[in-house]
Amino acid sequence: MRDEYVITNVQNKTKKSFVLASVMLAMFMGAIEATIVSTAMPAIVGDLGGFSLYSWVFSSYLLMNTVTVLIYGKLSDLFGRKPVITWGIVLFIIGSILCGLAQTMEQLILFRFIQGFGAGAVLPIASTIVGDIYSKEERAKIQGYLSSVWGISAISGPAIGGLLIEFVSWRYVFWINIPLGILAIAGIWLFLHEDIEKKQPKIDFIGAFLLTMSITSLLYMLVEGGINIPWLSWEALGLFIFSILCFSLFFWNEKNVKEPMMPFSIWRERSIFIANIVSLTSGIILIGISSYLPAFVQGVMGESPTVAGFTLTAMSVGWPIAATVAGKLLLKIGYFKTSFMGGVALICGGTIFVTMNPAYGPLYVGLGSFFVGVGMGLTTTAFIVSIQSHVSWQQRGSATAANVFMRNLGSTVGAALLGGILNTRLIAYIKEQDTTGKLTVDSVNRLLEAESRSNLSQTARDILQPGLTVSLHWVYGGVLLFAVISFVGILFLPRDYPKKEEI
């Protein structure tokens, strides 16, 4: 009864259309950040240097995003959605300002930690707000609207980012978040009304600490493995064991604490369990494409940042189109068949990336991005609608956050894992081909910026470009592998059809 009262009261007082617009603006802020930063990374590396730290720019952001998303989800169930998402947006803005002021790659990585700390509240709480204010019958359609944010940001993000990079400075790709965040906060506070039952807060600090230690140690091992830490060394083994130990303690803590960050009880639902596992592998695919595609288009193909950005646009165009279609498919063919189609699309996209050749041109690259976007749109929409329909209001924030956490965890581990693969293969190739010993991984910095690339000797270019090509193909091989794993996971989804009242 309490659950129904809360939903009805919130829906009656809240101006849905204005809240939806504010929520979409907050999501747009996070979405455009992803496309712009990926597009800007070659320019950032060209200015600040530190290609060997390339993956840390993404990993630092994703680490804090991943760790905090569960905390924010739980806090939103205790204190309401409005104050939690506001706190997250404010932190995100502060981090964005500092990122734009960074003078070294190390500073940028530090400030990305702050930005990620705020970003952890934006996506899960925005999706949860929609689940609160719209009825079960409306959610599938509205989730399609939310997914369209990615398409809008994809079309405008690379274009705006490319113009800023070429004619102003890469620093403005971070500062563009300031007005967006302020407008989102204003809309949420003016038009969203919540009726929250006050509770004594019981925050799972021990769980948060254990999870942070587990992910951080694993992340460090994956990023530095094969570079500063040999894979077959006591240091690597120690970090891995420590990560497993901390996660085991985290799991035990969550099973016994009164207010867990991640309520594992909801994982007993088969559809939720499979959705979360596939979201983990999908996150690896997502970061593999968004992080390293611009490096291939600019460093190997020699295209401009704008062209590199638009190859990512294809993914974010396919995503909302597929998400909108998924909302209609769920009733007609069910959760399983909708997700199955998404899994096939992910494999098609991964196959295209593995077979990429510099001579094929940006359109071929964009086609692969589009297929990945279609796969993500079909699967994520089906998963979110299913999860939110199987839990109560009091668990909706935590359940939604758990799914976002798994996708973020996949992206976090993927950024580190694929970054480690890239650096390891690149080092091996350079050592094998460079007889002078003058070239290093950081020599690729000059390959990613047009003016510096033109000043490279032909000999250096003949080593670095093929080396980057081979190394990135190893990365895309990993993307295809996880696409296949995602597809296999989807095969275990229940073959049921959602009842009309469930969506």
C-alpha positions in Angstrom: 0.0 0.0 0.0 2.8 2.4 0.8 4.4 1.7 -2.5 1.2 2.5 -4.4 0.6 5.6 -2.3 4.1 7.0 -3.0 3.8 6.4 -6.8 0.3 7.9 -7.0 1.1 11.0 -4.9 4.4 11.7 -6.8 2.7 11.3 -10.2 -0.2 13.6 -9.2 2.0 16.5 -8.0 4.9 16.2 -10.5 4.8 18.0 -13.8 6.0 15.0 -15.8 6.9 16.6 -19.1 9.1 19.2 -17.4 10.8 16.6 -15.2 11.4 14.3 -18.2 13.0 17.2 -20.0 15.2 17.9 -17.0 16.2 14.3 -16.6 17.0 14.0 -20.3 19.1 17.1 -20.0 21.1 15.6 -17.1 21.5 12.4 -19.1 22.5 14.4 -22.2 25.3 16.0 -20.1 26.7 12.6 -19.3 26.1 11.3 -22.8 27.8 14.2 -24.6 30.7 13.9 -22.2 31.3 10.4 -23.4 31.3 11.2 -27.1 33.2 14.5 -26.8 36.0 13.1 -24.5 36.5 10.1 -26.7 36.8 12.4 -29.8 39.1 14.8 -27.9 41.5 12.2 -26.5 43.9 12.3 -29.4 44.1 16.1 -29.2 44.5 15.9 -25.4 47.3 13.4 -25.7 48.9 15.5 -28.4 48.9 18.5 -26.0 49.6 16.9 -22.6 51.5 13.8 -23.8 51.4 10.5 -21.9 49.9 8.0 -24.4 50.8 5.2 -21.9 48.3 6.8 -19.5 45.6 7.0 -22.2 43.4 4.3 -20.7 43.6 5.9 -17.2 41.7 8.9 -18.4 38.7 6.6 -18.9 39.5 4.1 -16.1 39.7 6.8 -13.4 36.3 8.2 -14.4 34.7 4.8 -14.6 36.2 3.6 -11.4 34.5 6.3 -9.3 31.4 6.0 -11.4 31.2 2.3 -10.8 31.9 2.4 -7.0 29.5 5.2 -6.2 26.5 4.2 -8.4 25.4 1.6 -5.8 25.8 4.1 -2.9 23.7 6.7 -4.8 21.1 4.1 -5.6 20.7 3.2 -2.0 20.7 6.8 -0.8 18.0 7.7 -3.3 15.8 5.0 -1.7 16.4 6.5 1.7 16.3 10.2 1.0 14.6 10.6 -2.4 15.9 11.0 -5.9 16.0 14.8 -6.0 18.8 15.6 -3.4 20.9 12.7 -4.6 20.9 13.5 -8.3 21.5 17.2 -7.4 24.6 16.3 -5.4 25.9 14.2 -8.3 25.4 16.9 -10.9 27.2 19.5 -8.7 30.2 17.2 -8.3 30.2 16.5 -12.0 30.3 20.2 -12.8 33.2 20.8 -10.4 35.1 17.9 -11.9 34.4 19.2 -15.4 35.8 22.7 -14.5 39.0 21.2 -13.1 39.5 18.8 -16.0 39.4 21.8 -18.3 42.1 23.4 -16.2 44.5 20.4 -16.2 48.1 21.0 -17.2 49.3 17.5 -17.2 47.9 14.0 -17.9 48.3 13.1 -14.3 46.2 16.1 -13.2 43.5 15.3 -15.8 43.3 11.7 -14.4 42.9 13.1 -10.9 40.2 15.5 -11.9 38.4 12.7 -13.8 38.1 10.9 -10.5 36.1 13.8 -9.2 34.0 14.0 -12.3 33.3 10.2 -12.1 32.3 10.6 -8.4 29.5 12.9 -9.4 28.5 11.0 -12.6 27.7 7.9 -10.5 24.4 9.6 -9.5 23.2 10.9 -12.9 22.3 7.9 -15.0 20.8 5.5 -12.5 18.8 8.1 -10.6 17.6 9.7 -13.8 16.3 6.3 -15.0 14.8 5.7 -11.5 12.9 9.0 -11.5 11.3 8.0 -14.8 10.3 4.7 -13.2 8.7 6.6 -10.3 6.6 9.2 -12.2 5.4 7.0 -15.1 3.1 4.1 -14.9 4.1 0.6 -15.8 2.3 0.9 -19.1 4.3 4.0 -20.1 7.8 2.9 -19.1 8.8 1.1 -22.3 7.9 4.1 -24.5 9.6 6.6 -22.1 12.8 4.4 -22.0 12.9 4.8 -25.7 12.8 8.6 -25.3 15.6 8.4 -22.8 17.7 6.4 -25.2 17.1 9.1 -27.8 19.3 11.3 -25.7 22.3 9.2 -26.8 21.3 9.8 -30.4 21.0 13.6 -30.0 24.2 13.8 -28.1 26.0 11.7 -30.7 24.9 13.9 -33.5 25.7 17.2 -31.7 28.6 15.9 -29.5 31.2 15.0 -32.2 30.3 18.0 -34.3 30.6 20.4 -31.3 33.6 18.6 -30.0 35.4 18.6 -33.4 34.8 22.3 -33.8 36.0 23.1 -30.3 39.1 21.0 -30.8 40.0 22.4 -34.2 39.1 26.1 -33.6 39.2 26.8 -29.8 40.6 24.2 -27.4 39.9 20.7 -26.1 39.4 22.2 -22.7 35.9 23.4 -23.7 34.7 19.9 -24.1 34.6 19.7 -20.3 33.4 23.2 -19.7 30.3 22.7 -21.9 28.8 20.7 -19.0 28.5 23.7 -16.8 25.3 25.3 -18.3 23.8 21.9 -19.0 24.1 20.8 -15.3 22.7 24.1 -14.0 19.6 23.9 -16.2 19.0 20.2 -15.2 19.2 21.0 -11.5 16.8 23.9 -11.9 14.2 21.8 -13.7 14.4 18.9 -11.2 13.9 21.2 -8.2 11.1 23.2 -9.7 9.0 20.4 -11.1 9.7 17.1 -9.3 7.8 16.5 -6.1 8.5 13.6 -3.8 6.7 12.1 -0.9 9.4 10.3 1.0 8.9 8.2 4.2 11.7 9.4 6.5 14.1 6.6 7.6 17.1 6.3 9.8 20.0 6.2 7.3 22.2 3.1 7.5 24.9 3.6 4.9 27.0 0.6 4.1 30.4 2.2 4.4 32.2 -1.1 4.9 30.7 -2.5 1.7 31.7 0.7 -0.2 35.3 0.4 1.1 35.7 -3.3 0.2 34.2 -2.8 -3.3 36.6 0.2 -3.9 39.6 -1.8 -2.8 38.6 -4.8 -5.0 38.0 -2.8 -8.2 41.0 -0.5 -7.7 43.5 -3.4 -7.2 42.1 -5.3 -10.2 42.1 -2.1 -12.3 45.7 -1.3 -11.5 46.8 -4.8 -12.3 45.1 -4.8 -15.7 46.3 -1.3 -16.7 49.9 -1.8 -15.6 50.2 -5.5 -16.4 52.8 -6.2 -19.0 54.2 -2.6 -18.7 55.4 -1.7 -15.2 54.2 -5.0 -13.6 55.1 -8.3 -15.4 52.0 -10.5 -15.9 53.8 -13.5 -14.4 55.0 -11.8 -11.2 54.3 -11.9 -7.5 53.0 -8.3 -7.7 50.4 -9.2 -10.3 49.4 -12.3 -8.4 49.2 -10.4 -5.2 46.9 -7.7 -6.6 44.7 -10.3 -8.2 44.4 -12.3 -4.9 43.7 -9.1 -2.9 41.0 -8.1 -5.4 39.3 -11.5 -5.1 39.6 -11.4 -1.3 38.1 -7.9 -1.0 35.2 -8.9 -3.3 34.5 -12.1 -1.3 34.3 -10.0 1.9 32.1 -7.5 0.1 29.7 -10.3 -1.0 29.7 -11.7 2.6 29.0 -8.2 4.0 26.2 -7.5 1.6 24.5 -10.8 2.6 24.6 -9.9 6.3 24.3 -6.1 6.6 20.8 -4.7 7.2 20.9 -2.0 4.4 23.2 -3.4 1.7 24.6 -1.4 -1.2 23.6 -4.2 -3.5 20.7 -6.3 -2.4 21.7 -9.7 -3.8 18.2 -11.0 -3.0 16.9 -9.5 -6.2 19.5 -11.5 -8.2 17.4 -14.6 -7.4 15.1 -13.5 -10.1 16.5 -15.2 -13.2 15.8 -12.4 -15.6 17.5 -9.9 -13.4 20.5 -12.1 -12.8 21.1 -12.7 -16.6 20.4 -9.0 -17.4 23.1 -7.9 -14.9 25.7 -10.4 -16.2 25.1 -9.5 -19.8 25.3 -5.8 -18.9 28.8 -6.5 -17.5 30.0 -7.9 -20.8 28.2 -5.2 -22.8 30.0 -2.6 -20.8 33.4 -4.0 -21.9 32.2 -3.8 -25.6 31.0 -0.3 -25.1 34.2 1.1 -23.7 36.3 -0.8 -26.2 34.5 1.0 -29.1 34.1 4.5 -27.6 37.6 4.7 -26.1 39.8 3.3 -28.9 37.8 4.0 -32.1 39.0 7.6 -32.5 42.6 6.4 -32.1 42.2 4.1 -35.1 40.4 6.7 -37.2 42.9 9.5 -36.5 46.1 7.6 -35.8 45.8 4.9 -38.5 43.4 6.3 -41.1 44.8 9.9 -40.7 41.3 11.5 -40.5 40.3 14.6 -38.5 38.8 14.6 -35.0 35.5 15.5 -36.5 35.4 12.5 -38.8 36.5 10.3 -35.8 33.7 11.7 -33.8 31.1 10.9 -36.4 32.2 7.3 -36.6 31.1 7.1 -32.9 27.9 9.0 -33.9 26.7 5.9 -35.8 26.7 3.9 -32.6 24.7 6.5 -30.7 22.2 6.8 -33.6 21.6 3.1 -33.7 21.1 3.0 -30.0 18.0 5.2 -29.6 16.4 3.8 -32.8 16.7 0.3 -31.5 15.6 1.3 -28.0 12.4 2.9 -29.4 11.7 -0.2 -31.5 12.4 -2.4 -28.4 9.7 -0.7 -26.5 7.2 -1.9 -29.1 8.8 -5.3 -29.6 8.6 -6.3 -25.9 4.9 -7.0 -26.0 4.9 -8.6 -29.4 7.9 -11.0 -29.2 8.9 -10.8 -25.5 12.0 -10.1 -23.5 14.0 -13.0 -24.8 13.6 -12.5 -28.6 14.2 -8.7 -28.2 17.4 -9.3 -26.4 18.4 -12.1 -28.8 18.2 -9.7 -31.7 20.4 -7.3 -29.7 23.0 -10.1 -29.1 23.1 -10.8 -32.9 23.7 -7.1 -33.6 26.6 -7.0 -31.1 28.3 -9.9 -32.8 27.8 -8.3 -36.2 29.4 -5.1 -35.0 32.3 -6.9 -33.3 33.0 -8.8 -36.5 33.2 -5.6 -38.6 35.7 -4.1 -36.1 37.9 -7.2 -36.2 38.0 -7.1 -40.0 38.7 -3.3 -40.2 41.3 -2.1 -42.7 42.6 1.4 -43.1 41.7 1.3 -46.8 38.0 0.6 -46.0 37.4 4.1 -44.9 35.3 5.7 -42.1 32.0 4.5 -43.5 32.9 0.9 -42.8 33.9 1.9 -39.3 30.6 3.7 -38.8 28.7 0.6 -39.9 30.3 -1.4 -37.1 29.5 1.3 -34.6 25.8 1.3 -35.8 25.4 -2.4 -35.2 26.9 -2.1 -31.7 24.5 0.7 -31.0 21.5 -1.4 -32.2 22.6 -4.2 -30.0 23.0 -2.0 -27.0 19.6 -0.3 -27.6 17.7 -3.6 -27.8 19.3 -5.2 -24.8 19.5 -2.3 -22.4 15.8 -1.3 -22.9 14.6 -4.8 -22.4 16.7 -5.2 -19.3 15.8 -1.9 -17.6 12.0 -2.4 -18.2 12.2 -5.9 -16.9 14.1 -5.0 -13.8 12.0 -2.0 -12.8 8.8 -4.1 -13.3 9.9 -6.8 -10.9 10.8 -4.7 -7.9 9.0 -2.3 -5.5 9.5 1.5 -5.2 11.7 0.9 -2.1 14.1 -1.3 -4.2 13.8 0.4 -7.6 16.7 2.8 -7.0 19.0 0.0 -5.8 17.9 -2.5 -8.5 18.4 0.1 -11.3 21.7 1.1 -9.8 22.8 -2.5 -9.7 22.2 -2.9 -13.4 24.0 0.3 -14.2 26.8 -0.8 -11.8 27.3 -4.0 -13.7 27.6 -2.1 -17.1 29.9 0.4 -15.5 32.0 -2.4 -13.9 32.3 -3.9 -17.4 33.4 -0.6 -18.8 35.9 -0.1 -15.9 37.5 -3.5 -16.2 37.2 -3.3 -20.0 39.1 0.1 -20.2 41.9 -1.4 -18.1 42.0 -4.8 -19.7 41.8 -3.5 -23.3 44.2 -0.7 -22.5 46.7 -3.3 -21.1 46.3 -5.3 -24.3 46.9 -2.3 -26.5 50.0 -1.2 -24.6 51.5 -4.7 -24.4 51.1 -5.4 -28.1 52.3 -1.9 -29.1 55.5 -2.3 -26.9 56.2 -5.7 -28.4 55.7 -4.5 -32.0 57.9 -1.4 -31.5 60.7 -3.4 -29.9 60.6 -5.9 -32.8 60.6 -3.3 -35.6 62.6 -0.4 -34.2 66.3 -1.1 -34.5 67.3 2.3 -33.2 65.5 2.0 -29.9 64.3 5.6 -30.1 60.6 4.9 -30.4 58.4 4.2 -27.3 54.7 3.8 -26.6 54.5 7.6 -26.0 55.8 8.1 -29.6 52.2 7.4 -30.6 51.3 10.8 -29.2 52.7 12.4 -32.3 50.8 10.1 -34.5 47.4 11.2 -33.1 47.8 14.9 -33.9 47.9 16.1 -37.6 50.8 18.6 -37.3 53.0 16.4 -35.2 52.2 13.4 -37.5 53.5 15.4 -40.5 56.8 16.1 -38.8 57.4 12.4 -38.1 60.0 10.7 -40.3 58.7 8.2 -42.8 60.6 5.4 -41.0 58.9 6.2 -37.7 55.5 6.4 -39.3 56.1 3.1 -41.1 56.6 1.5 -37.6 54.0 3.4 -35.5 51.0 3.2 -37.8 51.2 -0.6 -38.5 52.0 -1.1 -34.8 48.9 0.8 -33.7 46.8 -1.0 -36.4 47.9 -4.4 -35.1 47.5 -3.5 -31.5 44.0 -2.1 -32.0 43.0 -5.2 -33.9 43.9 -7.2 -30.7 41.6 -4.8 -28.8 38.7 -5.4 -31.3 39.3 -9.1 -31.1 38.5 -8.7 -27.4 35.4 -6.8 -28.2 34.2 -9.6 -30.5 34.9 -12.2 -27.8 32.8 -10.4 -25.3 30.0 -9.9 -27.9 29.9 -13.7 -28.2 29.8 -14.1 -24.5 27.0 -11.6 -24.2 25.0 -13.6 -26.8 25.5 -16.8 -25.0 24.3 -15.2 -21.8 21.2 -14.0 -23.5 20.4 -17.6 -24.5 19.7 -18.3 -20.8 17.0 -15.6 -20.4 13.5 -17.0 -19.6 11.4 -17.4 -22.7 8.5 -15.6 -21.2 6.4 -12.7 -22.6 5.8 -9.6 -20.3 2.2 -9.1 -19.3 0.8 -5.8 -20.3 0.5 -4.6 -16.7 4.3 -5.3 -16.3 5.4 -2.7 -18.8 
